[in-house]
Amino acid sequence: MIHWLAMKTLDNPFIGQKPVKLSKQQKSVLELLAKGYKNAKIVDMTGLSINTIRYHTKIVYRKLDVSNAMDAVLRARELGLIE
């Protein structure tokens, strides 16, 4: 028999992990990535430099423990950080 806590953990592998906290800028960049925008378009839309966008993206990837935009968006949705 599987313990009920083990069942909850199997359903949601993020139980017990520290909550992910994103800055406003990081969340904004992540939301634009979720809409399919590439870095160059995000630069145009936000007025931030390409290096700033890359920096925020890198930090988001690190916080979400992913290595690309698609995985970042999926993980953020799983965690309820974005819709």
MODELLER restraints for C-alpha pairs under 7 A, 6 or more apart:
rsr = mdl.restraints
at = mdl.atoms
rsr.add(forms.Gaussian(group=physical.xy_distance, feature=features.Distance(at['CA:9:A'], at['CA:15:A']), mean=6.01, stdev=0.5))
rsr.add(forms.Gaussian(group=physical.xy_distance, feature=features.Distance(at['CA:20:A'], at['CA:63:A']), mean=6.54, stdev=0.5))
rsr.add(forms.Gaussian(group=physical.xy_distance, feature=features.Distance(at['CA:26:A'], at['CA:56:A']), mean=5.36, stdev=0.5))
rsr.add(forms.Gaussian(group=physical.xy_distance, feature=features.Distance(at['CA:26:A'], at['CA:57:A']), mean=6.95, stdev=0.5))
rsr.add(forms.Gaussian(group=physical.xy_distance, feature=features.Distance(at['CA:26:A'], at['CA:60:A']), mean=6.30, stdev=0.5))
rsr.add(forms.Gaussian(group=physical.xy_distance, feature=features.Distance(at['CA:29:A'], at['CA:57:A']), mean=6.95, stdev=0.5))
rsr.add(forms.Gaussian(group=physical.xy_distance, feature=features.Distance(at['CA:30:A'], at['CA:73:A']), mean=6.93, stdev=0.5))
rsr.add(forms.Gaussian(group=physical.xy_distance, feature=features.Distance(at['CA:31:A'], at['CA:82:A']), mean=6.81, stdev=0.5))
rsr.add(forms.Gaussian(group=physical.xy_distance, feature=features.Distance(at['CA:32:A'], at['CA:42:A']), mean=6.98, stdev=0.5))
rsr.add(forms.Gaussian(group=physical.xy_distance, feature=features.Distance(at['CA:33:A'], at['CA:69:A']), mean=6.58, stdev=0.5))
rsr.add(forms.Gaussian(group=physical.xy_distance, feature=features.Distance(at['CA:34:A'], at['CA:73:A']), mean=5.61, stdev=0.5))
rsr.add(forms.Gaussian(group=physical.xy_distance, feature=features.Distance(at['CA:39:A'], at['CA:50:A']), mean=6.96, stdev=0.5))
rsr.add(forms.Gaussian(group=physical.xy_distance, feature=features.Distance(at['CA:39:A'], at['CA:53:A']), mean=6.70, stdev=0.5))
rsr.add(forms.Gaussian(group=physical.xy_distance, feature=features.Distance(at['CA:40:A'], at['CA:50:A']), mean=7.00, stdev=0.5))
rsr.add(forms.Gaussian(group=physical.xy_distance, feature=features.Distance(at['CA:43:A'], at['CA:49:A']), mean=6.00, stdev=0.5))
rsr.add(forms.Gaussian(group=physical.xy_distance, feature=features.Distance(at['CA:43:A'], at['CA:50:A']), mean=5.97, stdev=0.5))
rsr.add(forms.Gaussian(group=physical.xy_distance, feature=features.Distance(at['CA:61:A'], at['CA:67:A']), mean=5.85, stdev=0.5))
rsr.add(forms.Gaussian(group=physical.xy_distance, feature=features.Distance(at['CA:61:A'], at['CA:68:A']), mean=6.97, stdev=0.5))
rsr.add(forms.Gaussian(group=physical.xy_distance, feature=features.Distance(at['CA:61:A'], at['CA:72:A']), mean=6.14, stdev=0.5))
rsr.add(forms.Gaussian(group=physical.xy_distance, feature=features.Distance(at['CA:64:A'], at['CA:72:A']), mean=6.40, stdev=0.5))
rsr.add(forms.Gaussian(group=physical.xy_distance, feature=features.Distance(at['CA:64:A'], at['CA:75:A']), mean=6.71, stdev=0.5))
rsr.add(forms.Gaussian(group=physical.xy_distance, feature=features.Distance(at['CA:66:A'], at['CA:72:A']), mean=5.91, stdev=0.5))
rsr.add(forms.Gaussian(group=physical.xy_distance, feature=features.Distance(at['CA:76:A'], at['CA:82:A']), mean=5.89, stdev=0.5))
rsr.add(forms.Gaussian(group=physical.xy_distance, feature=features.Distance(at['CA:77:A'], at['CA:83:A']), mean=5.94, stdev=0.5))
